[in-house]
Amino acid sequence: MGDTAQASGSSSTPPLWRLGFRPFFLGAALFAVLAAGLWAEAYVGWLGGLAPRGGWLTWHMHEMPFGFAAAVIAGFLLTAVQTWTGSPGLRGRWLAAVFALWLAARIGWLWPGLPWPVLVALELAFLPAVAVRVGWQLGRVGQRRNYPLVALLVLLTLMDALALGALAMGNFEWLRRAVWAALWLIGTVIAIVGGRVIPLFTASGLQLPAPLAPRRWLEAPAHGGLPLLAGLALAGVGLAPDMRLAPLFLLLGIAHALRLARWFRPGVLRVPLLWSLHLAYAWLVAALLGLATWHLGLPILGSAALHLFTIGTIGGLILAMMARVSLGHTGRALQPPALMSLAFGAVAAAAAVRAGLAGVAPRLAVALSAMLWCLGFGLFVWCYAPMLSRPRVDGGAG
């Protein structure tokens, strides 16, 4: 499936289409800036009567998980599967075609004139195309360890389909269920992938012995708890304060805090590519504990706690992973441009501002956090667009 002709530094394939991380990381970062900027302008009332299909709130809720995050997941998996299987990743015209599906759907959401069936077809074709390619490549070598990640792509597609159905019926409640479920499924990807790469990168980055072996009693609830939250959200449970759920969120927060504590070493604070990963995962702990507090009925907004997760964890981890993966897969040393420390800090600050000011100055919270978010991802585009659009510096493939 796809163009798997041998690639090299002199390949006729344009550099942008030589491996999945290149177009999808760049496209996702540009979209992150556009989407946050538009949402903030709409929220404070600067866009007047302009509105995408379903209105700005619906667009914002849908596009951050299914547009932005899904693109990064696709870029990561289409790149990682090459390492996992030892076979060439998707490249050339087929990679461009899959990216075009993603881009066309993003345009379609902002263009109300596009026929609804066309938008649905574009939207629901993207993740399955990625799942088929990754699953096919894993299946060729019998590499079953990563099948759950393919299954998660399928589940995200189902949540996307549910969101589209809810929009067609004008049912905001089901749209909300689908989006919350999708967010916790993305959290599951973070728990799985983060549990592999954060301790590994920490050990290699600090030149330490191999990371501590995972503890089954800790990994099982950490991995299983987030899809459980997705299932509860899909059933409509947990979208409003419910004291019965507070112990669940508390236990999950503790489990992920213990995971992070096992991975942490003091030297992490000296290495931007490491502290950014650890800080992003720490926001997951803060979000789970914040939601536990919310379910107890204490004075904290559920949306504030959720944005600690969406901005701090999803956004922060995405930025940190894109920064590292892009360096490694373009043949560069794992030393990001100096401006990336500012970018990592800006996205972390965006999470803090969005949550901290939500209850007292919501418009300021959205506007300021969006500015910080745009700064973070804008700096990524500024620093990494040249790397992503040029051949590897070592002349290698990809």
Secondary structure, 3 states (H helix, E strand, C coil): CCCCCCCCCCCCCCHHHCCCHHHHHHHHHHHHHHHHHHHHHHHCCCCCCCCCCCCHHHHHHHHHHHHHHHHHHHHHHHHHHHHHHCCCCCCHHHHHHHHHHHHHHHHHHHCCCCCHHHHHHHHHHHHHHHHHHHHHHHHHCCCCCCHHHHHHHHHHHHHHHHHHHHHHHCCHHHHHHHHHHHHHHHHHHHHHHHHHHHHHHHHHHCCCCCCCCCCHHHHHHHHHHHHHHHHHHHCCCCCCCCHHHHHHHHHHHHHHHHHHHHHCCHHHHHCHHHHHHHHHHHHHHHHHHHHHHHHCCCCCCHHHHHHHHHHHHHHHHHHHHHHHHHHHHCCCCCCCCCHHHHHHHHHHHHHHHHHHCCCCCHHHHHHHHHHHHHHHHHHHHHHHHHHHCCCCCCCCCC
